[in-house]
Amino acid sequence: MTINLYGIPNCDTVKKARAWLQAAGVEYAFHDYKKAGVDPDRLRHWAGQVGWEKLLNRAGTTFRKLPEGERVVGDLDAAVALMATHSSLIKRPVVEHDGGLLVGFAPDRWDEALRSREAQICP
């Protein structure tokens, strides 16, 4: 199973997610989108799977510090442009795996999507 974890290494939620993956014995590739960014086409692809509203982190400091006019996001194009410019606005972590996409860290969902599927592949 191919797993790509996208996030920021010093984010507490990403740290928990990485620790969970390691404890579960799940191998993954890490993409630091603070350093490497995320291609707008990938953001559009993710939004097509889960919706741009789920990807855009409106709860964080970065969003609150934006000028009021920039915080009004009404469509996919505006959301992608904002997230491509300010990678901290992408909810963390994002996991691409053979079965789909996970946004945010929820151990129960991850267990079902990642460990259960891996057990089926490698009995």
C-alpha positions in Angstrom: 0.0 0.0 0.0 1.3 3.4 -0.9 0.8 6.1 1.7 1.8 9.7 1.4 1.4 11.9 4.5 1.2 15.7 3.9 1.7 18.1 6.7 4.1 20.3 8.7 6.6 18.5 10.9 6.2 20.7 14.0 2.4 20.5 14.0 1.2 18.6 17.1 -1.5 16.8 15.2 1.0 15.7 12.5 3.4 14.5 15.2 0.6 12.4 16.7 -0.3 11.0 13.3 3.3 10.1 12.5 3.7 8.4 15.9 0.4 6.4 15.2 1.7 5.3 11.8 5.0 4.2 13.3 3.3 2.3 16.2 1.0 0.7 13.7 3.9 -0.4 11.5 2.6 1.5 8.5 5.2 2.8 6.1 4.7 6.2 4.5 6.4 9.0 2.7 6.2 12.4 4.3 5.7 15.6 2.3 6.4 18.8 4.3 4.1 21.3 2.6 5.5 24.2 4.6 8.8 23.7 2.8 7.8 22.1 -0.5 4.3 23.6 -0.9 1.4 21.8 -2.5 0.6 22.0 -6.2 -2.7 23.7 -6.9 -3.8 20.7 -9.1 -3.2 18.4 -6.1 -5.3 20.7 -3.9 -8.1 20.6 -6.6 -7.9 16.8 -6.7 -8.2 16.6 -2.9 -11.1 19.0 -2.9 -12.8 16.8 -5.5 -12.6 13.9 -3.1 -13.5 15.6 0.2 -14.7 19.2 -0.6 -12.6 22.4 -0.3 -14.4 23.3 2.9 -12.9 20.3 4.7 -9.4 21.1 3.4 -9.4 24.7 4.4 -8.3 25.2 8.0 -10.3 28.2 9.2 -9.6 27.5 12.9 -5.9 28.2 12.9 -3.9 31.3 13.6 -2.9 31.8 10.0 -6.5 32.1 8.9 -7.4 34.5 11.7 -4.4 36.7 10.8 -5.5 37.1 7.2 -7.0 40.5 6.2 -10.8 40.3 6.5 -11.3 40.4 2.8 -9.1 37.3 2.3 -11.1 35.3 4.9 -14.2 35.4 2.7 -13.8 32.2 0.7 -16.8 31.2 -1.4 -15.6 28.8 -4.0 -13.0 26.2 -5.0 -10.9 28.6 -7.0 -10.6 31.1 -4.1 -9.9 28.3 -1.6 -7.2 26.7 -3.8 -5.5 30.0 -4.4 -5.4 30.8 -0.7 -4.1 27.3 0.3 -1.5 27.4 -2.4 -0.3 30.7 -1.1 -0.5 29.9 2.6 0.2 26.2 3.0 -0.6 26.5 6.8 -4.2 26.9 5.7 -4.4 23.3 4.6 -5.9 21.1 7.3 -3.4 18.7 8.7 -2.5 16.0 8.1 -3.7 14.9 4.7 -3.1 11.2 3.8 -3.2 9.8 0.3 -3.6 6.1 0.3 -4.7 3.4 -2.2 -8.2 3.5 -0.9 -8.7 7.3 -0.9 -7.9 10.4 1.2 -7.9 11.1 4.9 -8.0 14.7 6.2 -7.3 15.3 9.8 -6.1 12.7 12.4 -8.8 10.4 13.7 -7.3 7.1 15.0 -10.5 5.1 14.5 -10.9 6.2 10.9 -7.2 5.7 10.2 -7.3 2.2 11.7 -10.1 1.2 9.5 -8.7 2.8 6.3 -5.0 2.0 6.8 -4.3 -0.9 9.1 -7.3 -3.0 8.2 -6.6 -2.6 4.5 -2.9 -3.4 5.0 -3.8 -6.6 7.0 -6.0 -7.7 4.0 -3.1 -7.1 1.6 -0.4 -8.8 3.7 -2.0 -11.6 5.7 
